[in-house]
């Protein structure tokens, strides 16, 4: 009972202490809300970059699934050439180890094959047209992906976002080469 009386006496004798505590709590709450807002903006940029990556991967898969039609069309045109065999082998190796860098290497091989062959079968020409359209779409999406990654990386370096990225552990996204 005596302890309760002494606490009340202390509180009533120091009204500035009560106001200071409330002020500190209010400032901390505002800082917490601002930090959460910064985190949410960084998450939005991160999800945007990741969604661009997912769209790019889906289009890589569509193009990769079109390659057998291209190879079959070339095989129908005559005896498979060395470039046909090389493309078929590279495609088989690519399916064993899939990653973004290997996809880009396979893309170069495929584009080289399309430029150096001139078959006139319907299947080959249809597959070639589909692959060229997908390749143009992929080029645009690669650019969009790089821009989204660059935006995220740039944003996480800017002042208020750099604090949130340090606190929440946002790392630099790779692949902006």
N, C-alpha and C positions, 0 to 999 in steps of 0.2 A: 504494500500500500504506500509506503514511504517512497519507494523507487518510482512508482507511477506519478506521484505528486512532484518529485524532483524533475522528471522528464517534462511534464507539463509546464513547470516553472521555467525550465530552460527554453522550451519552445516559445513560450509567451514573452520571454525576456529578449529573444532574438528573432524578430519577425523578418529581418533581412536574410537570415539563414534559410528560412522556408522559401522565400522568393528566389533565392539563388539556386536552390535545389530544383525548383520547378523550371527555372530558366535553363539550367544545364540539361534537364530531361527533355525539354522542348527542342533545344539545339541538337541534341543527340538524335532525337526522332526525325528531325528535318534532314540531318546528314544521312541517316539510314535510308530514308525515302529517296533522297537524291542518289545514293549509291545503288539502290535497287533499280532506279530508272536507268542509270548508266549501264548496269549489268544487262537489263532487258534490251537496250539498244544494241549492245555488243552481241547478244544472243541472236537478235534479229539479223544482223549482218552475217553472223556465222552460219545461221540456217539458210540464208540466201545463197551463200557460197556453196554449202553442202547440197542444196537442191540443184544448183547449176551442175555440180559434179554428177549427181544422179541422172539428170537428163542426158548429159553427155555420155555416160556409160550405157544408157538404154539405146542411144543412137549408134554407139559403137557395136552393141550386140546386134542390132538390126542389120547393120552393114556386114558384120561378120557372118550372119546367117544367110546373107545374099551371096557370099563368095562361092559356096558350092554350086549354085546355079550358073555362075560365071564359069567356073571350072568345067562343069558338065557341058556347057555350050561350046567351050573351046575344045573339049575332047571330041564332041560330035563333029567338029569341023575337020578333024583329021588326026593324025598321029600326035599324041602329046609331045610338046617340045620340052627342051631343057628348062625354059622359063616357067612353063606350066608345072613341071615336076618340082621346081624350086618353090613356087608359090604354094603348092599343095603341102610340101614338107614344112615350110615356114608356118603355114596355118596350123598344121598338126602340132608343131612345137609350141606355138602361141597358146593353143588350148590347154597345154600342160601347165604353163606358167603365165597367168594373166595378171598384168599390172599396167599402169598408165604408160610407162616408158616403152614396154613391149608393144602396146597397142600403137604407139606412134611409129615404132620401127616397122611394124606390119603394114601400117598405112602407107609408108614410103614405098615398100616393096609392091604393094597392091597398085598404087598409082603408077609406078614404073612399068608394071606389067600391062596396065591398061593403055599406057602411051605407046608401048612397043608392039602390041598385038593388033591385028586388023582382020578379025574373023567376021564373016557376014552371016552367021546363023542367027535365026530369030531369038533363040534362047540366050545366046551370048550378047547380042545387042540389047535385049531387054534388061538383062542382069547388069550390063555395063552402064546403061542409062540410070537404073536404080542406084547403083553404087556411086555414080557421079553426083546424083542429086543428094544422096545421103552424105557424101563427102563435103559438098558445099554447105549443107546444114551443120555438119560437125565443125567445120571451120568457123562458122559464125558462133556456135555454142562454145567452142574453145576460147574464142575472144571474150564472150560473155563471162565465162568461168574465170578467166584471168582478171577481168575487171572487177568481179565480185571479190576475189581473193585480195586484190590490191586495195579495194575499198576497206575490207575488214582489217587488213594489216596496217593501213594508214590510220584508220579510226582508232585502233588500239594503241597507237603511238601518241595520239593527241592528248593534251593535258588532262582533262577530267577523266577521260576514258582510260588513260594509262594507269591511273590509280585503281580503277575498277578491274582492269585486266590483271594487274599485279595481285590484287586481293583475291580474285576469283580464279586465277590461274589460266587465263586465256593465253594461248601460245600463238606464235606466228604460224600462219597457214603456209604450207609449202606448195609448190607447183606453179608459182608465178614466174617461172623462168621463161 
